[in-house]
């Protein structure tokens, strides 16, 4: 591959051991360069492992990926594209059954306009819902209580600036689209 900056290192370690109860030949591990973490992938040859599943006498080679370790490596090396960091642009806080039903209709309108929108599934404490929004890096939170429902408005909070204003759902859509 010309112009590629990919690099690989191979190390032979005759003392490496893994899965002694089923690997019967060559084994291998894959580690990420530039990260202090154990193997992210491993495997090897096995004879008759399929015998425990009723298919005796079959040899093979297997491999497994440590998804959680691969995730950790990607985080440590900051390899996630910025657009994957936020899955949701707008989160509606859930204040109860009536409010959630109302928010579902508003969320549908926002989604139709191309805004990735979520309604928090449970009417738990607002602090927990806001914490979820912070952890998920949701840029905008919509608060729709009884008074907002009566007024036909949404209290939109910009999670980065802390600014909050009451808007119609069309204004919310325009605001979010204009900010992105």
N, C-alpha and C positions, 0 to 999 in steps of 0.2 A: 504494500500500500504506500504509494508515494505521498509525501507531505503529511503523513499521520504522526501525531505525537504520542501514540500508544506505546506503552512499554510493558514488558513482562519480565519476570525473574523466575527462574526455576531453581529449586534447591532439592537435592537428594538427601533424605534423612532416613537411614536404615533403622533407626531406633523408634520411628513413629509407629504408634499403635492406636487403633480405634476399632470398636465393635468386635472384640476378640471372640464373642460368642457366635458370630456369623461370617465375618470376612475371613476368607481362606487364602487370599493371594495378595496381589498388589493393592495398596490403598493410596488415596491421595487426599490432600486438603488444599483449599484455595484460600489465600489470605489477601486482604486489601493492602496495597502499598500506602504509605504515608498515614496509616491509622493504627493505633495500638489497640487491637482487638484480636481475638482468636480467629479461627477459621470461619469463613462465611459460607463455604461449600465443602462438602466432603463425600467420600464414597470409596468404592473399591470392588474387588472381585469376591464373589461368594459361590460356593458349590452347595447345591442341594438346599438352599434356603427355602425354595418353593415347596420342599417336602412337607413342611408344617402346614401347608395349605392344600395338601392332597395331590401335589404334582411333583413326585420325587424324581431325582436324577437330572434336574435342569440346572445348569450353571448360568451365571450372568454377571453383569457389572451394573452397579447402582450408584446413584448420586442423590444427594439431598441438599437443598438450599436453606440456609438460615434466614428466613425473611426478616425477622426482627433485627438480626445483625446487619443485613444489607441495608435496612432502613437506617440503623444507627450510623453506618459508614456514610451513606448519602447525606445525612444531617451534618455529621462532623466535617465533611469536605464541602458542604454547602453546594451540593450538586442539583438541588431541586430548582427548576425554573420558577421565577417569581409568580407566574400565573397559577402555579399549583399550590401556592401557599394559602390562598383563600378559595375555598370551595363555594362560599356563599357571600353575596354582596349585601344582602339585607336579611336580618333576622327579626321576626315578630315575636315579642315577649308574650308569653301565655299567662293571662290573668284569671282564666277560668273558662268554663264550657261555652258560655255565650260569646265571650270575647274571642276565644279560639275559633269558633264557627265564623264570626265576622272577619277575623284575620285571614282565614283560609280563602275567603272570597277576594280580599285585598291582595293576598299573595298570588292568587291566580292571575290577577290583572298585572301585577309586577312581572310575573314570569312570562306572560304573553308579550310584554314589552322588552323581553330579553334580559331581565335582571334575575340573577341566580338568587332565589328566595327560599327561606325556610321559616316554618312556624315551630317554635319550641314545642315538643310533644306533650309536656306535662305542666300543670299549673303549680310548679314548685316555687320556692322563694325566689324573688327577683334577683337577689345577690348571686344565687347559683346560676341563673340564666345569663346574667351579665358576665359572670366568670367564664361560662361556656363561650360566649361571644368573644371575649378576650383571648382565650386559648385558641380558638378557631380563626383568629385574626379577621373577624367579621367587621367590615368598615362602618356599616350603618345598622342601627337597631331601631325598630319601630315599636313604640309603646301605644297601645290602643286600649284604654280603659273605658269605663261607662260614659264619661263625659265626652271623650273623643268619638265614641260610637254615635252619640246623640248629635254631635256637631258635624259628623261626616269627615273628620280629620284624623291625621296620624301625627303623633309626636315623634319626630325623627331625630335621633341622636347620632351625631358624627362621633364615632368612637376614638378618633385621633385627636380632634380638637376639643371634644366635650360639648360643643355647641348643640343646642336643641331648639327645634322650631316646629310649630304646628302647620301641617300642609295637607292638601288633598292628596289622594293616591296618585293622581296625574302629576301633581307638582313634585311628589316624592320621586316618581319615575324620571321626570325631567331633571331634577336636581342630581340624582345619582348618575344618570347618563352624562350630564354636563361635567361632573367631577372626575369621571374616569378617563 
